[in-house]
Structures are given as structure tokens and as C-alpha cells.
Amino acid sequence: DIVMTQSPDSLAVSLGERATINCKSSQSVLYSSNNKNYLAWYQQKPGQPPKLLIYWASTRESGVPDRFSGSGSGTDFTLTISSLQAEDVAVYYCQQYYSTEFTFGPGTKVDIK
Amino acid sequence: QVQLVESGGGVVQPGRSLRLSCAASGFTFSSYAMHWVRQAPGKGLEWVAVISYDGSNKYYADSVKGRFTISRDNSKNTLYLQMNSLRAEDTAVYYCARGGLGRTSLTLHRAFDIWGQGTMVTVSS
């Protein structure tokens, strides 16, 4: 199984400042045949289902604000919120879909400082 | 609009069974892989199972293998999760989610772009 880890567990950022979340997979999720990283990021607000933000490690889902960006390749990935807004308070999960055990990271809680 | 609506949750005793349903609308259900994902109270997301567009391929998390069965009825635009031999640790909100579009094995491997609101399953005596 591919194990996903995230850091930090939580972070508090001032409004308008940058938030950075890291995600690491226990093995590469880069598929050499198409050079795509099988890595997604989701946002979950309290009482709501998860929402897809980023797929293929760096492609923003339609309608997602451009302050959200994803980067990385192989085993190391980053989600960046360039200018934190109040509505971005949530838990963020990375997920690999490379294997048929579609594992999620443990989540990172983002709050306002 | 594109929508997934889960139903069938409730309180059940350990060792008993429950079947969840997920009604899809607003898209061509028969063209997509579909998933079940669960979330225990106050915990993170745990993928449970996936089924291919036509039901021919199914995969499960080790934690539910042999106890849960995913299925679909494309004529009814509905996804199911049959849960047998339930345990306290199966207590969670169960979400259905839309996976990849397409008719090859590679299209199983896509992010989950649409999620239902979830249905709560509580396993308790």
C-alpha cells in the first residue's frame, strides 16, 4: 500500500498570508508512461463533504480560486494558498490515485491566526 | 445539476448488515467509475471501495475486504454498498464519490470530482 503523510498537522496563518502544506507518498506516484503525478488535493469544511481542489498534482479544478496551487513530483508534493482568506479555513487532504488503494493523507487543519 | 445522494445509513448492532445506496443524477452515470469513502467521527478520510463503469472491476480497502460488497445498477443510476459483519470501527459517515470517466482500466485512476453529502452509519449494541 502507498502510505501518504502530511505536514504540518495544523497551521495558523494571518489573513492575506501564505499557507503551505506538504504531502509525501511512500512510493512514487509518477506514472512514467504519461509523465503524470497521480496526486490530488481536497478541501473539507466542517459539516461538508470534501471538495476537489487540485488533480494531477498541479491542475486546478474548474471554479477553484487561483490562490490555490499544487506542485511537486514523484513522492513530494505541496499545496500552497497564496493569500489566505477567511473562507479557506478547512482541513486539507492529499490523496494518491496511482494504486487501486486510493489512500488519503491524514489531513492538515488550516486556521486563521 | 450533477448530484449524488446517499441513503440507507442508521444504527445497527455489531455483526449485522446494512446496505447503502447512492443515487446519481445530472451526468451519464454508466460512464464513470464510482467510489465509497468513509470518515469516522472526528477522523480523516478512508477510501473504502471502487467499481468500474460497468461493474466488471471492483477493489476494496483491506479493512473491509470480505465483508463489504460494492455494486451498481446503471439502469437505475444507483451505486450500492452492502456491508456485512459490521464492527464498531465501521462507524462513520459514508460518502459516495465520482471517479474517472471512460472505459479502460486506466480511467479507474482519477481524482474524485463529485461527492455526496454522506450518510451516517453507527454500529453499536
Interface residues (C-beta under 8 A of the other chain):
Chain A: D1 Y38 A40 Y42 Q44 P49 P50 K51 L52 Y55 W56 E61 V91 Y93 Q95 Y97 Y98 T100 E101 F102 T103 F104 G105 P106 G107
Chain B: H35 V37 G44 L45 E46 W47 V50 Y59 A61 D62 Y95 L108 H109 R110 A111 F112 D113 W115 G116 Q117 G118
